[in-house]
Amino acid sequence: MPSVLFSRFWATCLVGLLIASSCNQQSLAFDNRYQLPPVELQTLVDAPRGPEFRLGPKNRTGLLVSIPGLPSIAEVAQPELKLAGLRIHAKMRAAVRSNFSDDLSLLDIASGKIRKVTGLPAKAKIADTAWSADEKWLAFSVWGRNGVELWLLDVRQAHAHKLISDRLNAVTSAGFSWLNGSDQLLVRLLPRSQKPAPRESLTPAGPHMQETRGGKLAQTRTYPDLLKSPYDADMLDWQLQSQLAVVQIDGSLRRFGPVMNLTKAQASPDGKWVLTTQIKRPYSYQLPIERFGQLIEVWGIDGKRLKTVTEVVMRERLPSSNDAVQAGPRNYGWRNDQAATLYWLEAQGGGDPDSNVRVHDILWQQAIPLNAPPQKLIELAWRFNQILWSSEHLALLTEIWGKTRETRTWKIQPGNPAAKPELLFSRRTEDQYSNPGTPLMELNQFGRSVIRLTSDEQSMFLIGTGASPEGDRPFLDRYYIPAEKTIRLWRSKAPYYEEVLGVMDDQGHQIITSREAADERPNLFLRNLAGNAPARALTNYPHPTPKFKGIQKRQIHYERDDGVILSATLYLPPGYDEKRDGPRPMLMWAYPREFKSAESASQISGSPYRFNRINVQGPQVMLARGYTVLDGFAMPIIGEGRREPNDTFIEQIKMNAQAAVDEVVRLGVADRHRIAIGGHSYGAFMAANLLAHTSLFKAGIARSGAYNRSLTPFGFQAEDRNYWKAFDTYQEMAPFNYADEIEAPLLLIHGEDDNNPGTFPMQSERMYQALQGLGTPARLVMLPYESHIYRARESLMHMLWEQDQWLNRFVKNAKPNAK
């Protein structure tokens, strides 16, 4: 079997022999240096980013987070540890991340005045931020020379300083959080006297062994970055070692408790207790860290252990279903509305959704000091999804059932467990037209997120995207809880897309919104709903790429052969007129989604009024090269009733693609013989399948995909049947099995360090090898140090160069196929 190096060598040279027709094309195929795309594409990669807006909890101040340009390949190539599903920056003792801020500013909501924060380090790499409950302080972390540092911003002074010299452990969390309000923080620090990191011996002590003792059918997905040796296990322990501490806003610090292999540390709302989670050996070479054994304890901030709450065994064998969970207790946390009350879930029926039981989950609670019997809050027929706390009289709990795509939201009274739960909302998760929205939250006296109620505690605010036949129209509702009655306070109107970020008063009359239009980037506005005064702009950020103003965006609707109504977003280059200029070469881009009903699959999503932000990872970049683009064209896979969507996957993607192609040709914006298909991840899988099973497309682009379903034998996407249970479906869906049917040229791009379950780099390498052997024009590009989503500026520039070259070569000037 060829080695990875062999495959990568042929990725850059053999393709030239297969498809090149000139010396210039051959030289491109053999040149293994990073390439730059045409200037107009470079401009898009280097366009200004951000800032991001984070509203303070009192709605008085907003944090403006500046986002710098893309990182260089030198930054992305920094050493990473890949341990138990984690990716750890070896030097920082922190989770690898792609985005940092390099500057902060503060926006006064009342006046609109913006103040630049002083005191920040030069070339700052700001990671996580957290407002204090009183909005007087902002804690944030900075990646410094020797580790992750804790900083504090004085909002009144608009000045920041490093709070402590000790370094944070940010491997599995930010490493800091506010402790009971606004005066102190709970932090996870690196041990002061820690032994050096373990070293890997060049001489193995013996073979690396694994054993299964059998048992019931289990859910074993194809996870990346798993432990491979005892050395890896020792290194994981070393990286996780932390000690808890309390830090005052004056910088004083007090460590407490022992050094632990912590994965979580959650302070109680009153700040007196900490719920800790440590991992327990033995570890697994087949599972990620979240399925390792756990020791869950409660510690006092005085450093004394109150109680071992539970010991969770390794979850080696979960039932084979997307609704499956571990047997017994799980998901421990603190009630946000009480001083110190734990809650947790306990699965029934062994956590198996196929078990014939009336109750699948039970929600329990128990107050500190944990010496009274726990109280049962609610029994759930489905699987727990989330709970939003408010008070002893109100909490909203949502349950779901993935198999049927159903969800229900219950109103419960945590202070009166005997009270009967009341059903508030019930719908299918895929039915966005009936989505009631999400309760607006606020910070309570403990600095914890709870449902925001009006002063009479009778109403809450709901915000949502407002999916409708007209497209998304975000809304703000007031929901009167006793009568279960909704009052619409505001809704976004054309020609803008506007969404609520904050509500300033108890009646919902004054709101803060983010507003955008096709040629206007998002800006912040203050809107008074009680009067007729126009919205007042709080920011005025210009278009980041003014040369690309005038891009035309349309929502189009059409019908596939079985009557399902489909939709897509059509993009046309600035100044283009289909009647005057005629059809153009087109790039079509999609991502399949599973549905349980044709009605839900036909719903319209998106908005024609959103800002034409050109994401360089998406297909819109080709507008700058004169192409027309059909983005996110509907690719529903429907399985109604007991039918499984994937049993007719190929048939349905063919219908979806045929309908889309017919519509863009009918509109006169694309030539039938000059259309390319592309996608990322599951979209790449779709693209390869469409090339194998149709002759609709002149070429394809498949990025970071999976093509051989025997390499993902325990499910993928929403498919929860395994390879042996649904053998024919797995085989028919795999484009690798039909590589001999692919005639159109296919460009395969993949990150060499893909961290997504199932899309191992080998998937693209083997697909390319098949196409190369079959004599099909193909090209394989492996991007060094890149994960599932590409980060480095050089990588994205080269990706665009590859795509531009490919489309120019095979699509732009293509001729109709000979009849």
ZAMARGU-4260 file (C-alpha; in steps of 0.2 Angstrom, whole numbers, plus 5000, padded with zeros to 4 digits):
<rodrens>
0) 5000/5000/5000 | 5007/5017/4995 | 5013/5028/5010 | 5006/5045/5014 | 5022/5053/5007
5) 5020/5043/4991 | 5002/5049/4990 | 5007/5067/4993 | 5021/5066/4980 | 5009/5061/4967
10) 4996/5074/4973 | 5008/5087/4966 | 5016/5078/4951 | 5006/5064/4943 | 4991/5074/4940
15) 5001/5085/4928 | 5004/5070/4917 | 4986/5066/4917 | 4978/5083/4913 | 4991/5095/4908
20) 4991/5100/4889 | 5005/5112/4890 | 5022/5115/4898 | 5014/5129/4909 | 5001/5117/4916
25) 5014/5104/4920 | 5025/5117/4929 | 5010/5122/4939 | 5007/5104/4944 | 5025/5101/4949
30) 5027/5117/4959 | 5025/5113/4977 | 5026/5130/4984 | 5012/5141/4990 | 5004/5150/4976
35) 4995/5167/4976 | 4978/5169/4967 | 4974/5183/4956 | 4974/5200/4965 | 4955/5202/4966
40) 4955/5186/4976 | 4970/5191/4987 | 4960/5207/4991 | 4946/5196/4998 | 4957/5186/5009
45) 4965/5201/5016 | 4949/5211/5019 | 4947/5219/5036 | 4939/5208/5049 | 4928/5212/5064
50) 4926/5220/5076 | 4914/5208/5086 | 4902/5216/5098 | 4899/5209/5115 | 4885/5218/5125
55) 4888/5220/5144 | 4876/5212/5156 | 4868/5229/5161 | 4866/5235/5143 | 4876/5251/5146
60) 4892/5246/5138 | 4897/5236/5123 | 4914/5228/5120 | 4921/5230/5103 | 4934/5216/5099
65) 4946/5219/5085 | 4950/5204/5074 | 4967/5205/5065 | 4971/5197/5048 | 4973/5178/5046
70) 4987/5169/5055 | 5003/5165/5045 | 5007/5147/5041 | 5022/5149/5054 | 5009/5152/5068
75) 4998/5138/5062 | 5013/5126/5062 | 5017/5128/5080 | 5019/5112/5089 | 5002/5104/5094
80) 4999/5089/5105 | 4985/5077/5099 | 4978/5068/5115 | 4962/5060/5117 | 4952/5071/5105
85) 4961/5087/5112 | 4972/5098/5102 | 4984/5107/5114 | 4996/5121/5111 | 5012/5113/5119
90) 5020/5129/5125 | 5004/5138/5130 | 4996/5124/5140 | 4980/5129/5131 | 4968/5122/5118
95) 4973/5126/5100 | 4962/5141/5093 | 4961/5150/5077 | 4955/5167/5082 | 4962/5180/5093
100) 4959/5199/5096 | 4973/5211/5095 | 4963/5226/5102 | 4948/5231/5113 | 4937/5246/5113
105) 4922/5251/5124 | 4906/5258/5117 | 4895/5269/5128 | 4877/5264/5122 | 4869/5280/5128
110) 4880/5292/5120 | 4888/5281/5106 | 4905/5286/5111 | 4919/5274/5108 | 4934/5273/5120
115) 4950/5264/5115 | 4957/5252/5129 | 4974/5257/5135 | 4987/5246/5144 | 4986/5231/5132
120) 5002/5223/5127 | 5010/5226/5110 | 5003/5213/5097 | 4991/5206/5110 | 4984/5189/5107
125) 4968/5191/5117 | 4958/5174/5119 | 4943/5173/5130 | 4933/5187/5139 | 4920/5188/5153
130) 4910/5203/5159 | 4908/5205/5178 | 4890/5205/5183 | 4890/5224/5188 | 4898/5228/5171
135) 4912/5237/5180 | 4926/5224/5175 | 4930/5213/5161 | 4942/5199/5164 | 4951/5192/5149
140) 4965/5180/5144 | 4981/5184/5134 | 4993/5172/5126 | 5010/5178/5132 | 5027/5173/5130
145) 5027/5159/5143 | 5009/5154/5144 | 4991/5161/5146 | 4990/5176/5157 | 4974/5183/5166
150) 4971/5202/5163 | 4958/5214/5170 | 4950/5229/5161 | 4943/5243/5172 | 4928/5249/5162
155) 4927/5266/5169 | 4945/5270/5166 | 4945/5260/5150 | 4962/5253/5156 | 4968/5235/5156
160) 4982/5227/5166 | 4989/5210/5170 | 4981/5204/5186 | 4992/5190/5192 | 5009/5183/5187
165) 5004/5165/5188 | 4999/5156/5172 | 4982/5149/5168 | 4979/5131/5162 | 4967/5133/5147
170) 4968/5115/5140 | 4949/5111/5142 | 4942/5128/5147 | 4946/5147/5147 | 4954/5144/5164
175) 4945/5158/5173 | 4927/5163/5178 | 4919/5176/5189 | 4916/5169/5207 | 4899/5176/5214
180) 4897/5192/5206 | 4911/5205/5202 | 4924/5205/5215 | 4934/5189/5213 | 4937/5175/5200
185) 4940/5157/5201 | 4955/5152/5191 | 4964/5135/5186 | 4982/5138/5187 | 4998/5128/5182
190) 5006/5120/5197 | 5020/5130/5205 | 5031/5115/5207 | 5028/5102/5193 | 5039/5089/5187
195) 5046/5091/5169 | 5035/5085/5155 | 5037/5066/5152 | 5048/5061/5138 | 5045/5048/5126
200) 5057/5034/5125 | 5064/5029/5108 | 5064/5011/5114 | 5047/5004/5117 | 5043/4995/5133
205) 5032/4983/5124 | 5018/4982/5112 | 5003/4994/5113 | 4988/4982/5117 | 4969/4984/5116
210) 4956/4971/5121 | 4937/4971/5120 | 4928/4959/5131 | 4912/4959/5120 | 4895/4964/5124
215) 4880/4973/5116 | 4881/4982/5100 | 4890/4999/5104 | 4892/5016/5096 | 4910/5018/5091
220) 4912/5033/5079 | 4929/5036/5070 | 4936/5049/5082 | 4953/5058/5078 | 4968/5062/5089
225) 4966/5048/5101 | 4979/5041/5113 | 4991/5029/5105 | 5003/5024/5119 | 5007/5025/5138
230) 5017/5040/5134 | 5002/5049/5127 | 4992/5045/5143 | 5006/5052/5154 | 5007/5067/5143
235) 4988/5070/5145 | 4989/5069/5164 | 5004/5081/5164 | 4995/5094/5153 | 4979/5093/5163
240) 4987/5096/5180 | 4980/5111/5188 | 4977/5119/5205 | 4962/5130/5209 | 4963/5147/5216
245) 4953/5163/5220 | 4959/5179/5213 | 4953/5196/5220 | 4951/5211/5208 | 4966/5219/5217
250) 4977/5205/5211 | 4979/5195/5228 | 4978/5176/5225 | 4975/5161/5236 | 4977/5144/5230
255) 4967/5130/5237 | 4965/5111/5236 | 4977/5098/5228 | 4984/5098/5211 | 4972/5088/5200
260) 4970/5082/5182 | 4955/5093/5180 | 4944/5094/5165 | 4930/5105/5173 | 4929/5116/5188
265) 4912/5125/5191 | 4910/5137/5205 | 4893/5137/5214 | 4883/5153/5212 | 4887/5159/5230
270) 4905/5156/5227 | 4908/5144/5241 | 4910/5128/5232 | 4918/5121/5217 | 4911/5106/5207
275) 4926/5097/5200 | 4928/5084/5186 | 4944/5074/5185 | 4948/5059/5172 | 4951/5042/5179
280) 4962/5028/5172 | 4962/5017/5163 | 4961/5027/5148 | 4956/5022/5130 | 4964/5021/5114
285) 4947/5021/5105 | 4938/5035/5114 | 4940/5054/5116 | 4942/5061/5133 | 4924/5065/5136
290) 4920/5046/5137 | 4934/5042/5149 | 4930/5038/5167 | 4927/5052/5179 | 4929/5057/5197
295) 4916/5071/5201 | 4918/5080/5218 | 4913/5095/5228 | 4927/5106/5236 | 4925/5121/5247
300) 4935/5136/5243 | 4943/5133/5260 | 4952/5118/5251 | 4942/5105/5260 | 4933/5091/5250
305) 4915/5090/5255 | 4910/5075/5245 | 4913/5063/5231 | 4897/5065/5221 | 4900/5050/5209
310) 4913/5040/5200 | 4908/5037/5182 | 4916/5022/5173 | 4923/5023/5156 | 4909/5024/5143
315) 4916/5011/5132 | 4900/5004/5125 | 4886/5016/5122 | 4870/5009/5113 | 4871/5012/5094
320) 4859/5027/5092 | 4861/5046/5091 | 4849/5047/5106 | 4860/5035/5116 | 4868/5041/5132
325) 4878/5033/5146 | 4868/5023/5159 | 4866/5031/5176 | 4870/5049/5181 | 4878/5062/5170
330) 4879/5081/5166 | 4881/5087/5184 | 4880/5106/5186 | 4874/5120/5198 | 4857/5128/5197
335) 4860/5146/5192 | 4846/5153/5202 | 4851/5146/5219 | 4866/5148/5230 | 4872/5130/5230
340) 4861/5117/5222 | 4867/5103/5211 | 4857/5096/5197 | 4860/5081/5186 | 4852/5068/5174
345) 4850/5050/5176 | 4847/5039/5160 | 4834/5025/5161 | 4833/5009/5151 | 4852/5008/5151
350) 4853/5024/5141 | 4847/5015/5126 | 4833/5024/5116 | 4827/5008/5109 | 4823/5001/5126
355) 4804/4999/5130 | 4803/5011/5144 | 4791/5025/5148 | 4804/5037/5155 | 4821/5039/5146
360) 4829/5053/5157 | 4826/5059/5175 | 4831/5077/5181 | 4837/5077/5199 | 4842/5091/5211
365) 4851/5091/5228 | 4856/5106/5239 | 4873/5108/5248 | 4878/5100/5260 | 4871/5085/5250
370) 4865/5076/5266 | 4847/5076/5262 | 4839/5064/5249 | 4839/5071/5231 | 4823/5078/5224
375) 4816/5072/5207 | 4811/5087/5196 | 4804/5079/5181 | 4803/5062/5171 | 4806/5064/5153
380) 4800/5052/5139 | 4813/5059/5127 | 4831/5064/5129 | 4836/5080/5140 | 4842/5094/5129
385) 4844/5110/5140 | 4837/5119/5155 | 4835/5138/5158 | 4834/5143/5176 | 4824/5157/5183
390) 4818/5155/5201 | 4810/5142/5212 | 4794/5145/5203 | 4801/5144/5185 | 4813/5134/5174
395) 4811/5130/5156 | 4817/5112/5151 | 4818/5106/5133 | 4818/5088/5128 | 4821/5081/5111
400) 4820/5064/5101 | 4832/5064/5087 | 4825/5049/5078 | 4808/5059/5075 | 4816/5076/5075
405) 4803/5081/5089 | 4806/5093/5103 | 4796/5099/5118 | 4798/5113/5131 | 4791/5111/5148
410) 4788/5124/5162 | 4793/5117/5179 | 4794/5123/5197 | 4810/5118/5204 | 4805/5124/5222
415) 4789/5113/5221 | 4795/5096/5213 | 4777/5089/5215 | 4770/5102/5204 | 4764/5095/5187
420) 4775/5101/5172 | 4766/5112/5160 | 4770/5110/5141 | 4774/5127/5133 | 4780/5122/5116
425) 4780/5107/5105 | 4786/5106/5087 | 4798/5097/5075 | 4816/5103/5077 | 4817/5105/5058
430) 4801/5115/5057 | 4809/5132/5059 | 4793/5142/5054 | 4785/5137/5071 | 4801/5140/5081
435) 4795/5152/5095 | 4812/5159/5099 | 4824/5158/5113 | 4821/5167/5130 | 4832/5182/5133
440) 4844/5180/5147 | 4852/5191/5160 | 4864/5189/5175 | 4857/5188/5192 | 4863/5193/5209
445) 4876/5178/5208 | 4882/5184/5191 | 4874/5168/5183 | 4863/5168/5167 | 4844/5166/5171
450) 4829/5170/5161 | 4825/5188/5160 | 4808/5192/5167 | 4798/5208/5168 | 4797/5217/5185
455) 4780/5208/5188 | 4788/5191/5184 | 4774/5187/5173 | 4782/5189/5156 | 4798/5185/5147
460) 4806/5191/5130 | 4808/5179/5116 | 4820/5182/5101 | 4822/5172/5086 | 4828/5172/5067
465) 4809/5172/5062 | 4810/5159/5048 | 4796/5162/5036 | 4791/5160/5017 | 4798/5177/5015
470) 4815/5172/5022 | 4822/5175/5039 | 4815/5190/5048 | 4821/5191/5066 | 4809/5196/5079
475) 4806/5201/5098 | 4791/5194/5107 | 4784/5197/5124 | 4777/5180/5131 | 4764/5181/5145
480) 4768/5166/5155 | 4751/5163/5164 | 4741/5164/5149 | 4754/5157/5137 | 4751/5172/5126
485) 4763/5180/5114 | 4764/5198/5109 | 4774/5203/5094 | 4784/5219/5099 | 4795/5220/5084
490) 4801/5212/5068 | 4814/5215/5055 | 4808/5223/5039 | 4815/5224/5021 | 4827/5230/5014
495) 4837/5226/5030 | 4841/5211/5040 | 4841/5216/5059 | 4842/5206/5074 | 4840/5210/5093
500) 4855/5210/5104 | 4848/5218/5120 | 4833/5225/5128 | 4835/5241/5138 | 4819/5242/5148
505) 4806/5232/5156 | 4793/5235/5143 | 4804/5230/5128 | 4802/5248/5121 | 4820/5251/5118
510) 4832/5239/5110 | 4849/5237/5103 | 4850/5229/5086 | 4863/5224/5073 | 4857/5229/5056
515) 4864/5225/5039 | 4859/5225/5021 | 4865/5218/5005 | 4878/5231/5003 | 4879/5237/5021
520) 4890/5228/5033 | 4882/5225/5051 | 4881/5240/5062 | 4874/5243/5079 | 4858/5253/5081
525) 4848/5260/5096 | 4829/5258/5092 | 4814/5265/5102 | 4799/5255/5098 | 4787/5267/5108
530) 4789/5281/5096 | 4791/5285/5078 | 4809/5291/5079 | 4821/5282/5067 | 4834/5270/5074
535) 4850/5279/5080 | 4866/5272/5073 | 4879/5268/5087 | 4893/5262/5074 | 4896/5266/5056
540) 4909/5253/5050 | 4912/5254/5031 | 4911/5241/5018 | 4927/5230/5020 | 4928/5227/5001
545) 4921/5242/4992 | 4926/5236/4975 | 4914/5222/4977 | 4899/5233/4981 | 4884/5229/4969
550) 4884/5210/4971 | 4867/5205/4967 | 4859/5192/4978 | 4842/5184/4975 | 4832/5170/4984
555) 4825/5158/4971 | 4812/5145/4973 | 4809/5130/4962 | 4802/5112/4962 | 4810/5095/4961
560) 4802/5081/4952 | 4792/5074/4967 | 4785/5091/4971 | 4796/5096/4985 | 4799/5115/4985
565) 4817/5120/4985 | 4826/5136/4988 | 4844/5143/4985 | 4853/5160/4986 | 4859/5166/4969
570) 4874/5178/4968 | 4878/5188/4952 | 4893/5198/4949 | 4892/5217/4951 | 4885/5225/4935
575) 4880/5209/4928 | 4864/5208/4918 | 4858/5191/4912 | 4848/5198/4897 | 4862/5209/4891
580) 4877/5198/4896 | 4870/5181/4894 | 4873/5165/4904 | 4890/5164/4913 | 4900/5149/4920
585) 4893/5145/4937 | 4899/5137/4953 | 4886/5128/4963 | 4889/5124/4982 | 4878/5114/4994
590) 4877/5103/5010 | 4865/5089/5012 | 4853/5089/5026 | 4841/5076/5033 | 4823/5079/5036
595) 4808/5068/5042 | 4795/5078/5032 | 4794/5085/5014 | 4785/5100/5022 | 4799/5105/5033
600) 4812/5102/5019 | 4802/5114/5008 | 4804/5129/5021 | 4814/5144/5016 | 4829/5149/5025
605) 4841/5163/5024 | 4838/5181/5019 | 4841/5191/5003 | 4845/5206/5014 | 4860/5200/5024
610) 4876/5208/5020 | 4886/5201/5005 | 4900/5196/5016 | 4912/5186/5005 | 4918/5171/5015
615) 4934/5166/5007 | 4930/5148/5013 | 4914/5148/5003 | 4910/5149/4984 | 4906/5168/4983
620) 4924/5172/4980 | 4922/5166/4962 | 4910/5181/4959 | 4926/5191/4958 | 4932/5181/4943
625) 4916/5183/4934 | 4907/5167/4938 | 4889/5166/4944 | 4886/5157/4960 | 4872/5147/4968
630) 4876/5145/4986 | 4867/5133/4999 | 4855/5127/4986 | 4843/5115/4995 | 4849/5098/4996
635) 4836/5089/5007 | 4836/5071/5010 | 4819/5066/5016 | 4814/5050/5025 | 4796/5051/5031
640) 4788/5040/5044 | 4798/5024/5046 | 4808/5027/5030 | 4827/5032/5033 | 4832/5047/5023
645) 4849/5039/5017 | 4840/5024/5009 | 4836/5035/4994 | 4851/5047/4996 | 4857/5046/4978
650) 4840/5047/4971 | 4837/5063/4981 | 4853/5072/4978 | 4851/5069/4959 | 4833/5076/4960
655) 4839/5091/4970 | 4854/5095/4958 | 4844/5092/4942 | 4830/5105/4948 | 4844/5118/4953
660) 4853/5116/4936 | 4836/5117/4927 | 4832/5133/4936 | 4848/5143/4934 | 4848/5138/4915
665) 4830/5144/4914 | 4834/5161/4922 | 4848/5163/4910 | 4862/5165/4922 | 4871/5149/4918
670) 4876/5138/4903 | 4871/5120/4906 | 4888/5115/4900 | 4898/5127/4911 | 4893/5122/4928
675) 4904/5116/4942 | 4899/5107/4959 | 4908/5110/4975 | 4906/5107/4994 | 4916/5106/5010
680) 4915/5090/5022 | 4898/5082/5019 | 4896/5094/5004 | 4912/5086/4997 | 4905/5069/4999
685) 4889/5075/4990 | 4899/5083/4976 | 4909/5067/4972 | 4892/5057/4972 | 4885/5069/4960
690) 4899/5068/4948 | 4898/5049/4949 | 4879/5048/4946 | 4875/5062/4935 | 4882/5071/4920
695) 4876/5088/4925 | 4893/5096/4930 | 4909/5100/4920 | 4920/5098/4935 | 4920/5097/4954
700) 4928/5103/4970 | 4928/5092/4985 | 4936/5099/5001 | 4939/5089/5017 | 4927/5075/5013
705) 4924/5057/5016 | 4921/5046/5002 | 4922/5028/5008 | 4909/5024/5021 | 4917/5008/5026
710) 4929/5019/5035 | 4915/5027/5045 | 4906/5010/5050 | 4897/5016/5065 | 4887/5031/5058
715) 4890/5048/5051 | 4879/5064/5050 | 4862/5059/5056 | 4864/5041/5051 | 4864/5030/5067
720) 4863/5013/5059 | 4880/5004/5057 | 4888/4998/5042 | 4883/4980/5045 | 4865/4984/5049
725) 4863/4995/5033 | 4876/4988/5022 | 4867/4992/5005 | 4865/5010/5010 | 4883/5012/5016
730) 4889/5004/4999 | 4877/5014/4988 | 4881/5031/4996 | 4900/5029/4995 | 4907/5038/4979
735) 4923/5028/4981 | 4913/5013/4975 | 4908/5022/4960 | 4924/5031/4956 | 4924/5022/4939
740) 4909/5032/4934 | 4917/5049/4937 | 4922/5057/4921 | 4922/5075/4926 | 4938/5082/4933
745) 4938/5082/4952 | 4949/5093/4963 | 4952/5086/4980 | 4958/5097/4994 | 4961/5091/5012
750) 4970/5097/5028 | 4984/5086/5033 | 4979/5087/5051 | 4960/5086/5049 | 4952/5084/5066
755) 4934/5081/5061 | 4927/5063/5065 | 4926/5053/5049 | 4935/5064/5037 | 4953/5058/5039
760) 4965/5064/5026 | 4966/5046/5020 | 4949/5048/5013 | 4955/5060/5000 | 4971/5051/4997
765) 4963/5035/4993 | 4949/5043/4982 | 4963/5052/4972 | 4973/5036/4970 | 4957/5027/4963
770) 4954/5041/4951 | 4972/5042/4946 | 4972/5023/4943 | 4956/5024/4933 | 4963/5038/4922
775) 4951/5051/4927 | 4957/5069/4928 | 4960/5073/4946 | 4971/5083/4958 | 4975/5081/4976
780) 4981/5095/4987 | 4986/5092/5005 | 4987/5108/5015 | 5001/5106/5029 | 4996/5109/5047
785) 4978/5112/5042 | 4963/5105/5051 | 4945/5102/5045 | 4943/5121/5043 | 4959/5130/5035
790) 4966/5144/5045 | 4983/5150/5038 | 4983/5165/5026 | 4995/5155/5014 | 4984/5140/5015
795) 4968/5150/5010 | 4977/5159/4996 | 4983/5143/4989 | 4966/5135/4990 | 4959/5150/4980
800) 4973/5148/4968 | 4969/5130/4965 | 4950/5132/4964 | 4953/5147/4951 | 4965/5137/4941
805) 4953/5122/4941 | 4938/5131/4936 | 4947/5141/4922 | 4954/5125/4915 | 4939/5115/4915
810) 4923/5126/4916 | 4926/5144/4911 | 4928/5140/4892 | 4921/5123/4891 | 4911/5118/4876
815) 4895/5108/4875 | 4897/5089/4876 | 4897/5081/4859 | 4880/5073/4856
</rodrens>
